[in-house]
Amino acid sequence: MKNRSIRHHISLIQEAIDEWLRPDNTDLKKAVVQTIEEKLFEGDDVRFQIKWLKKSLRKEVLKQWVSKHRDDIAASPKNVVCLHAGNIPLVGLQDLLAVLLTGHRYVGKVSRKDPYLMPSFFKVLAEKKLIDVGDWAIDIQNLPKEKADAVLFAGSTQSVEKVFNTLEELNIADRSVPALIRTAHFSIAHIEDFESETMRMLIEAAMRYGGNGCRSVAMVVAPFSFRSKACNITDFAEEYLIRLIEPSKEDPLLYHRYAYNKAVGIHQIWLERFLIEETDAEPEIPGLIHWVVGDRETTSQLAERFGEGLQSVYVTDPEVEIKGVKTEPLANAQRPPIDWKPDGVDAIQWLTKYV
């Protein structure tokens, strides 16, 4: 790999991406069907993710991402272990591409919640000798027993200690190894109008992937109470939810939350598999959306309060400025560019600096 130019290297990766995402790729089709039939993810969510990848993963985009931080590939490839979350389909793809684009050796632990989609891509990458067949596994015990030079991990703060204990036990990595750990778990939408387009963007940003993504909106700050718009919000939500294959069973946590809110008088709306409540408590339950009546100063204060637990703050108008907060378009909440920065860190920049 060290004799390969970065331009040729990126072209090879792009060829693999294009081959993987081809409409006639039977392996990807099979992975999609298995994922949906086993009810690992909603069919609409899987198809949405793949359509977005087809649109966003382009050679020029990959070149631009790499060129911001380096002009060559690693002369001596290092072992980079990636432990992928399973909260949304193909969530680990960015880390995989970051490792490949820098020229390092990818070693990946695939989530049991998403065991088919990423491996369908691994097959193409292996055929092009960009990874080795044995460099990924669903069970962490089956990863290559070679020392990691870096670890990339996304998950909850509570799981970090457990993950490193396991890596140490397997003699893969200890705490001295450079580690990029992402723990942010929700996003805020700041809206200032009730236009149909705004509400459709908001509903998708909150309900796509069941609200499980770190970019998913779990808190809304608006100048009006949701109670005054309850019927309209319900209509927009039903318009979105009707596309899903079948209703999910009620989450026990949401059901208990609903019962608690009713008992103590907290205003709320039950929307099939989602619950909107009028509180500013820190979001902790997927599917629970907190609605806060406030202004830009309110959003600024909430962002400061939640700190590292907050992933993004979305606005509908790019001219809206919120003190101390870097905002993103609400329309892009579930359509991030491949070079977006989880927890504010660019993966290629981090790999270039620490590996």
SEPA-780132 format. One record per residue (C-alpha): x, y, z. Coordinates in nm, 3 decimals. Layout:
BEGIN
+---------+---------+---------+
|       u |       v |       w |
+---------+---------+---------+
|       X |       Y |       Z |
...
+---------+---------+---------+
***
This chain:
BEGIN
+---------+---------+---------+
|       u |       v |       w |
+---------+---------+---------+
|   0.000 |   0.000 |   0.000 |
|   0.289 |   0.236 |   0.069 |
|   0.375 |   0.252 |  -0.303 |
|   0.022 |   0.350 |  -0.399 |
|  -0.047 |   0.719 |  -0.463 |
|  -0.323 |   0.876 |  -0.258 |
|  -0.512 |   0.961 |  -0.577 |
|  -0.506 |   0.598 |  -0.691 |
|  -0.590 |   0.482 |  -0.339 |
|  -0.901 |   0.701 |  -0.322 |
|  -1.005 |   0.585 |  -0.669 |
|  -0.981 |   0.224 |  -0.557 |
|  -1.195 |   0.294 |  -0.251 |
|  -1.449 |   0.476 |  -0.466 |
|  -1.462 |   0.181 |  -0.705 |
|  -1.540 |  -0.044 |  -0.410 |
|  -1.815 |   0.193 |  -0.290 |
|  -1.972 |   0.214 |  -0.635 |
|  -1.960 |  -0.164 |  -0.681 |
|  -2.114 |  -0.220 |  -0.338 |
|  -2.399 |   0.027 |  -0.394 |
|  -2.484 |  -0.094 |  -0.745 |
|  -2.854 |  -0.179 |  -0.784 |
|  -2.762 |  -0.530 |  -0.903 |
|  -2.538 |  -0.614 |  -0.605 |
|  -2.709 |  -0.930 |  -0.482 |
|  -2.506 |  -0.938 |  -0.160 |
|  -2.630 |  -0.595 |  -0.056 |
|  -2.985 |  -0.683 |  -0.158 |
|  -2.968 |  -0.996 |   0.056 |
|  -2.827 |  -0.797 |   0.349 |
|  -3.113 |  -0.548 |   0.322 |
|  -3.375 |  -0.823 |   0.313 |
|  -3.224 |  -1.006 |   0.611 |
|  -3.202 |  -0.684 |   0.811 |
|  -3.566 |  -0.603 |   0.747 |
|  -3.703 |  -0.957 |   0.786 |
|  -3.529 |  -0.997 |   1.121 |
|  -3.671 |  -0.659 |   1.225 |
|  -3.329 |  -0.521 |   1.311 |
|  -3.421 |  -0.188 |   1.151 |
|  -3.723 |  -0.044 |   0.974 |
|  -3.718 |  -0.106 |   0.600 |
|  -3.779 |   0.263 |   0.533 |
|  -3.477 |   0.355 |   0.746 |
|  -3.248 |   0.105 |   0.571 |
|  -3.353 |   0.221 |   0.225 |
|  -3.319 |   0.586 |   0.331 |
|  -2.963 |   0.530 |   0.454 |
|  -2.852 |   0.349 |   0.140 |
|  -3.010 |   0.609 |  -0.089 |
|  -2.830 |   0.884 |   0.100 |
|  -2.497 |   0.701 |   0.075 |
|  -2.542 |   0.660 |  -0.300 |
|  -2.595 |   1.034 |  -0.328 |
|  -2.326 |   1.151 |  -0.086 |
|  -2.033 |   0.912 |  -0.136 |
|  -1.851 |   1.059 |  -0.435 |
|  -1.483 |   1.060 |  -0.526 |
|  -1.454 |   1.438 |  -0.513 |
|  -1.608 |   1.439 |  -0.165 |
|  -1.360 |   1.178 |  -0.043 |
|  -1.069 |   1.369 |  -0.200 |
|  -1.177 |   1.692 |  -0.035 |
|  -1.211 |   1.522 |   0.304 |
|  -0.864 |   1.371 |   0.287 |
|  -0.693 |   1.677 |   0.139 |
|  -0.798 |   1.894 |   0.433 |
|  -0.561 |   1.696 |   0.655 |
|  -0.301 |   1.506 |   0.452 |
|  -0.148 |   1.463 |   0.108 |
|  -0.035 |   1.101 |   0.129 |
|  -0.131 |   0.767 |   0.275 |
|   0.042 |   0.598 |   0.566 |
|   0.382 |   0.462 |   0.467 |
|   0.365 |   0.216 |   0.757 |
|   0.001 |   0.114 |   0.810 |
|  -0.107 |   0.083 |   1.174 |
|  -0.375 |  -0.137 |   1.325 |
|  -0.685 |   0.072 |   1.394 |
|  -0.958 |  -0.113 |   1.584 |
|  -1.310 |   0.020 |   1.526 |
|  -1.591 |  -0.084 |   1.759 |
|  -1.915 |   0.001 |   1.583 |
|  -2.243 |   0.093 |   1.748 |
|  -2.569 |  -0.059 |   1.631 |
|  -2.814 |   0.222 |   1.692 |
|  -2.872 |   0.302 |   1.323 |
|  -2.796 |   0.105 |   1.005 |
|  -2.439 |   0.137 |   0.877 |
|  -2.347 |   0.381 |   1.154 |
|  -1.982 |   0.272 |   1.148 |
|  -1.923 |   0.345 |   0.781 |
|  -1.756 |   0.682 |   0.843 |
|  -1.494 |   0.531 |   1.073 |
|  -1.428 |   0.250 |   0.826 |
|  -1.372 |   0.496 |   0.542 |
|  -1.156 |   0.725 |   0.756 |
|  -0.921 |   0.436 |   0.835 |
|  -0.908 |   0.318 |   0.474 |
|  -0.854 |   0.667 |   0.332 |
|  -0.555 |   0.730 |   0.558 |
|  -0.401 |   0.399 |   0.448 |
|  -0.416 |   0.222 |   0.782 |
|  -0.533 |  -0.132 |   0.852 |
|  -0.897 |  -0.152 |   0.949 |
|  -0.995 |  -0.402 |   1.219 |
|  -1.367 |  -0.389 |   1.293 |
|  -1.610 |  -0.523 |   1.550 |
|  -1.956 |  -0.515 |   1.389 |
|  -2.263 |  -0.471 |   1.608 |
|  -2.495 |  -0.768 |   1.658 |
|  -2.776 |  -0.525 |   1.583 |
|  -2.641 |  -0.461 |   1.233 |
|  -2.467 |  -0.785 |   1.125 |
|  -2.538 |  -0.790 |   0.752 |
|  -2.503 |  -0.448 |   0.590 |
|  -2.140 |  -0.366 |   0.672 |
|  -2.019 |  -0.720 |   0.591 |
|  -2.172 |  -0.688 |   0.245 |
|  -1.929 |  -0.397 |   0.192 |
|  -1.640 |  -0.588 |   0.350 |
|  -1.673 |  -0.853 |   0.080 |
|  -1.611 |  -0.596 |  -0.195 |
|  -1.326 |  -0.434 |  -0.001 |
|  -1.160 |  -0.772 |   0.049 |
|  -1.184 |  -0.850 |  -0.323 |
|  -0.997 |  -0.527 |  -0.391 |
|  -0.746 |  -0.609 |  -0.115 |
|  -0.836 |  -0.302 |   0.088 |
|  -0.905 |  -0.518 |   0.394 |
|  -0.834 |  -0.879 |   0.483 |
|  -1.118 |  -1.128 |   0.525 |
|  -1.024 |  -1.197 |   0.887 |
|  -1.002 |  -0.833 |   0.993 |
|  -1.362 |  -0.803 |   1.109 |
|  -1.594 |  -0.995 |   1.338 |
|  -1.930 |  -0.970 |   1.509 |
|  -1.788 |  -1.120 |   1.829 |
|  -1.501 |  -0.915 |   1.975 |
|  -1.328 |  -1.238 |   2.083 |
|  -1.285 |  -1.324 |   1.715 |
|  -1.089 |  -1.012 |   1.624 |
|  -0.722 |  -1.060 |   1.528 |
|  -0.513 |  -1.093 |   1.843 |
|  -0.272 |  -0.820 |   1.740 |
|  -0.195 |  -0.504 |   1.932 |
|  -0.403 |  -0.207 |   1.829 |
|  -0.224 |   0.119 |   1.753 |
|  -0.549 |   0.313 |   1.794 |
|  -0.912 |   0.255 |   1.888 |
|  -1.225 |   0.424 |   1.751 |
|  -1.538 |   0.370 |   1.955 |
|  -1.891 |   0.507 |   1.972 |
|  -2.120 |   0.434 |   2.264 |
|  -2.240 |   0.544 |   2.603 |
|  -2.009 |   0.683 |   2.870 |
|  -2.110 |   0.388 |   3.089 |
|  -1.975 |   0.136 |   2.836 |
|  -1.626 |   0.285 |   2.793 |
|  -1.477 |   0.113 |   3.100 |
|  -1.627 |  -0.222 |   3.006 |
|  -1.499 |  -0.197 |   2.648 |
|  -1.141 |  -0.125 |   2.752 |
|  -1.148 |  -0.400 |   3.013 |
|  -1.243 |  -0.643 |   2.736 |
|  -0.973 |  -0.513 |   2.501 |
|  -0.715 |  -0.551 |   2.777 |
|  -0.828 |  -0.905 |   2.858 |
|  -0.793 |  -0.999 |   2.492 |
|  -0.452 |  -0.830 |   2.478 |
|  -0.569 |  -0.606 |   2.194 |
|  -0.536 |  -0.264 |   2.356 |
|  -0.486 |  -0.093 |   2.688 |
|  -0.563 |   0.258 |   2.804 |
|  -0.230 |   0.394 |   2.678 |
|  -0.343 |   0.344 |   2.318 |
|  -0.480 |   0.658 |   2.145 |
|  -0.858 |   0.632 |   2.151 |
|  -1.125 |   0.838 |   1.981 |
|  -1.436 |   0.784 |   2.193 |
|  -1.769 |   0.940 |   2.094 |
|  -2.036 |   0.958 |   2.364 |
|  -2.276 |   1.238 |   2.258 |
|  -2.625 |   1.094 |   2.234 |
|  -2.881 |   1.350 |   2.117 |
|  -2.940 |   1.675 |   1.929 |
|  -3.157 |   1.986 |   1.967 |
|  -3.375 |   2.154 |   1.706 |
|  -3.430 |   2.528 |   1.742 |
|  -3.737 |   2.634 |   1.542 |
|  -3.905 |   2.973 |   1.514 |
|  -4.204 |   2.897 |   1.291 |
|  -4.474 |   2.637 |   1.234 |
|  -4.453 |   2.613 |   0.856 |
|  -4.532 |   2.275 |   0.699 |
|  -4.177 |   2.235 |   0.568 |
|  -4.032 |   2.306 |   0.912 |
|  -4.257 |   2.051 |   1.079 |
|  -4.184 |   1.779 |   0.823 |
|  -3.810 |   1.833 |   0.868 |
|  -3.854 |   1.830 |   1.245 |
|  -4.057 |   1.509 |   1.248 |
|  -3.805 |   1.327 |   1.030 |
|  -3.512 |   1.456 |   1.236 |
|  -3.678 |   1.327 |   1.553 |
|  -3.839 |   1.004 |   1.431 |
|  -3.598 |   0.867 |   1.172 |
|  -3.420 |   0.555 |   1.309 |
|  -3.665 |   0.551 |   1.598 |
|  -3.486 |   0.850 |   1.749 |
|  -3.181 |   0.635 |   1.825 |
|  -2.912 |   0.833 |   1.643 |
|  -2.691 |   1.088 |   1.813 |
|  -2.799 |   1.331 |   1.540 |
|  -3.165 |   1.256 |   1.613 |
|  -3.360 |   1.544 |   1.764 |
|  -3.459 |   1.464 |   2.122 |
|  -3.530 |   1.821 |   2.227 |
|  -3.716 |   2.102 |   2.050 |
|  -3.694 |   2.468 |   2.147 |
|  -3.979 |   2.674 |   2.003 |
|  -4.150 |   3.006 |   2.083 |
|  -4.483 |   2.826 |   2.124 |
|  -4.615 |   2.538 |   2.333 |
|  -4.676 |   2.210 |   2.155 |
|  -5.018 |   2.201 |   2.326 |
|  -5.137 |   2.482 |   2.100 |
|  -5.029 |   2.281 |   1.794 |
|  -5.100 |   1.929 |   1.921 |
|  -5.345 |   1.832 |   1.647 |
|  -5.118 |   1.961 |   1.372 |
|  -4.811 |   1.790 |   1.517 |
|  -5.006 |   1.464 |   1.536 |
|  -5.102 |   1.499 |   1.168 |
|  -4.740 |   1.552 |   1.060 |
|  -4.622 |   1.261 |   1.275 |
|  -4.886 |   1.025 |   1.135 |
|  -4.793 |   1.132 |   0.783 |
|  -4.438 |   1.015 |   0.856 |
|  -4.518 |   0.702 |   1.060 |
|  -4.761 |   0.562 |   0.805 |
|  -4.465 |   0.484 |   0.577 |
|  -4.324 |   0.237 |   0.827 |
|  -4.391 |  -0.132 |   0.775 |
|  -4.564 |  -0.201 |   1.101 |
|  -4.614 |  -0.031 |   1.438 |
|  -4.350 |  -0.110 |   1.697 |
|  -4.450 |  -0.242 |   2.033 |
|  -4.471 |   0.021 |   2.301 |
|  -4.138 |   0.072 |   2.473 |
|  -4.194 |  -0.007 |   2.842 |
|  -3.982 |   0.293 |   2.941 |
|  -4.200 |   0.523 |   2.734 |
|  -4.516 |   0.368 |   2.872 |
|  -4.400 |   0.418 |   3.230 |
|  -4.293 |   0.773 |   3.144 |
|  -4.637 |   0.843 |   3.000 |
|  -4.805 |   0.709 |   3.314 |
|  -4.574 |   0.916 |   3.536 |
|  -4.633 |   1.235 |   3.337 |
|  -5.007 |   1.182 |   3.353 |
|  -4.991 |   1.133 |   3.730 |
|  -4.792 |   1.451 |   3.797 |
|  -4.962 |   1.668 |   3.537 |
|  -4.686 |   1.707 |   3.274 |
|  -4.830 |   1.797 |   2.934 |
|  -4.762 |   1.530 |   2.673 |
|  -4.868 |   1.370 |   2.344 |
|  -4.847 |   0.996 |   2.273 |
|  -4.760 |   0.931 |   1.905 |
|  -4.762 |   0.555 |   1.852 |
|  -4.397 |   0.483 |   1.928 |
|  -4.296 |   0.834 |   2.038 |
|  -4.380 |   1.054 |   2.332 |
|  -4.355 |   1.434 |   2.336 |
|  -4.348 |   1.597 |   2.677 |
|  -4.311 |   1.958 |   2.783 |
|  -3.996 |   1.940 |   2.999 |
|  -3.632 |   2.042 |   2.966 |
|  -3.491 |   1.729 |   3.132 |
|  -3.182 |   1.578 |   2.968 |
|  -3.294 |   1.328 |   2.701 |
|  -3.216 |   0.970 |   2.800 |
|  -3.489 |   0.754 |   2.643 |
|  -3.503 |   0.695 |   2.265 |
|  -3.842 |   0.799 |   2.134 |
|  -3.893 |   1.060 |   2.406 |
|  -3.896 |   1.415 |   2.266 |
|  -3.868 |   1.707 |   2.507 |
|  -4.043 |   2.027 |   2.402 |
|  -3.918 |   2.352 |   2.555 |
|  -4.089 |   2.688 |   2.509 |
|  -3.811 |   2.941 |   2.465 |
|  -3.596 |   3.159 |   2.244 |
|  -3.237 |   3.166 |   2.117 |
|  -3.106 |   3.242 |   2.464 |
|  -3.288 |   2.933 |   2.593 |
|  -3.120 |   2.717 |   2.331 |
|  -2.780 |   2.868 |   2.416 |
|  -2.829 |   2.789 |   2.784 |
|  -2.942 |   2.433 |   2.715 |
|  -2.642 |   2.369 |   2.488 |
|  -2.409 |   2.490 |   2.763 |
|  -2.591 |   2.281 |   3.022 |
|  -2.576 |   1.954 |   2.829 |
|  -2.217 |   2.000 |   2.713 |
|  -2.056 |   1.687 |   2.569 |
|  -2.383 |   1.496 |   2.578 |
|  -2.517 |   1.717 |   2.299 |
|  -2.424 |   1.630 |   1.941 |
|  -2.575 |   1.907 |   1.725 |
|  -2.805 |   2.208 |   1.730 |
|  -3.019 |   2.249 |   1.419 |
|  -3.189 |   2.560 |   1.280 |
|  -3.413 |   2.613 |   0.979 |
|  -3.261 |   2.948 |   0.879 |
|  -2.881 |   2.978 |   0.835 |
|  -2.903 |   3.340 |   0.944 |
|  -3.021 |   3.236 |   1.290 |
|  -2.729 |   3.282 |   1.532 |
|  -2.724 |   3.123 |   1.875 |
|  -2.464 |   3.245 |   2.122 |
|  -2.180 |   3.000 |   2.177 |
|  -2.330 |   2.739 |   1.943 |
|  -2.227 |   2.617 |   1.599 |
|  -2.548 |   2.526 |   1.419 |
|  -2.639 |   2.295 |   1.131 |
|  -2.938 |   2.297 |   0.892 |
|  -3.233 |   2.099 |   1.024 |
|  -3.279 |   1.951 |   0.676 |
|  -2.938 |   1.779 |   0.713 |
|  -3.006 |   1.624 |   1.052 |
|  -3.035 |   1.272 |   0.909 |
|  -2.831 |   1.351 |   0.598 |
|  -2.482 |   1.423 |   0.729 |
|  -2.192 |   1.460 |   0.485 |
|  -1.935 |   1.182 |   0.513 |
|  -1.685 |   1.429 |   0.665 |
|  -1.912 |   1.551 |   0.945 |
|  -1.751 |   1.567 |   1.288 |
|  -1.908 |   1.345 |   1.554 |
|  -1.853 |   1.510 |   1.892 |
|  -1.676 |   1.788 |   1.702 |
|  -1.382 |   1.568 |   1.596 |
|  -1.285 |   1.492 |   1.236 |
|  -1.186 |   1.123 |   1.217 |
|  -0.922 |   1.168 |   0.945 |
|  -0.771 |   1.468 |   1.124 |
|  -0.755 |   1.266 |   1.447 |
|  -0.594 |   0.964 |   1.276 |
|  -0.340 |   1.189 |   1.105 |
|  -0.245 |   1.349 |   1.437 |
|  -0.236 |   1.048 |   1.668 |
|  -0.161 |   0.738 |   1.455 |
+---------+---------+---------+
***
